[in-house]
Every structure is written in structure tokens, then in C-alpha cells.
Amino acid sequence: MLGAVGSKLTTHALAGAGAFDISAVVSRRAEELYSPPDRTKETIVSSDAQVTFLTQDAYDRLAHELEHLSTTGREEIAKRIEAAREEGDLKENGGYHAAKDEQGKQEARIRTLQQLLKDAKVGEAPESHGVVESGTVVTALIAGGEETFLLGNREIAADSELDVYSEASPLGAAILGAKEGEKVSYTAPNGKQIQVEVVKVETYTGQ
């Protein structure tokens, strides 16, 4: 009799312990799901990476574009969507879907411009001192072939025929800070090592 009672007590105790363990696991899991991660370090890195040099002309041009897209652009696309909606069945309405797609692209451009202008460092193009930096025009031998390009954001040279490489690109990161005559290398997406020699660094004049 005592053995049976003891067995029941042990069973109840184990059941209680099991329930406690499950509750603890659920609680820890809930904390993992709903507690915001610590993004302090990530934010610092992202902030540094997003700072972009822009000339005053480029900044003004982009600010004007943002103003247009945020006001007139949004009004126009909203009218197109509403007009297409009134035509009837949206599933077969090509005009409606085209307008919605354009709206999505427009909103994406607005967000890009807002972030770019918010984090931009505005000023004159840096005067060249023979060292590669953001906003300079670089002539380099890349895998034996000579190329001339601007290092920075493509928005700077929107009205120029110059090719543009970002500072964050493999090539840009490799040559950033390099001096004229200096040789560096970077790893291409296919894993191949690309040799680069900085031939000349010039001030960007807007052309």
C-alpha cells in the first residue's frame, strides 16, 4: 500500500517537474522570439558604410527629384491607379497592374533618395593629392588593362560618361587609400586574384 502511494507521489512529482521544465523552455523561447536583438554594433557599421560623398550640384539635383516624386509623382500615379481601378475587373486589368508596379518602383526610389540625402557628406570634390579617396577620378591598370573611373556613388556622375565604382565594391575597397604607383589586389567573385596598379588620381571636375 505504501509502495503504491509512494509510486503515485513520485509520478506526480515527476509530472510537476516536467511541467516546470516545459514552462521554462517556453518562456525562454518567447524571450528569444520577442526580445529585440542587440543591433548596436550593426548600426554603427551600417552608419559608417552609408555615408556618401556628394557634390552640391548632385545633392540639389537629387533633392529636387525627391521633392517631385514625393508630391507630383505620387499624385500622378495615384490618379492612374484610381482611373484603372474604375475600368473594372482588376485581375485582367493590365493598366492597373502596370501602374501598381510603377508605384512600387517609385516608392523604392523615394526611400533610396531619402537615405542617400540623409547620410550624404556634401561639398566640393576633394582635391587630389595622389591618394585614392571617395570622389576622386582614378586611372588604374586592372588585370593589365587601363581604366579611368570615379570612385564613389554613381549619383555623383549622373551627367558624366565616367564609369563609377563604389568604395564598397571589391575594387573600390582595394584601392581606397592607395597612392599613385602603388599596386594592390582584390578577389573577384569567381575567386581569382585581380592585380591593380594605381596610375593616376585626379580631382573630379564634373565631367
Secondary structure, DSSP 8 states (H G I E B T S, - for coil): -HHHHHHHHHHHHHHHHHHHHHHHHHHHHHHHHHS----HHHHHHHHHHH-EEE-HHHHHHHHHHHHHIIIIIHHHHHHHHHHHHTTS-STT-HHHHHHHHHHHHHHHHHHHHHHHHHHEEESS-----SB--TTEEEEEEETTEEEEEEES-TTTTTTS--EEE-TTSHHHHHHTT-BTT-EEEEE-TTS-EEEEEEEEEEE----
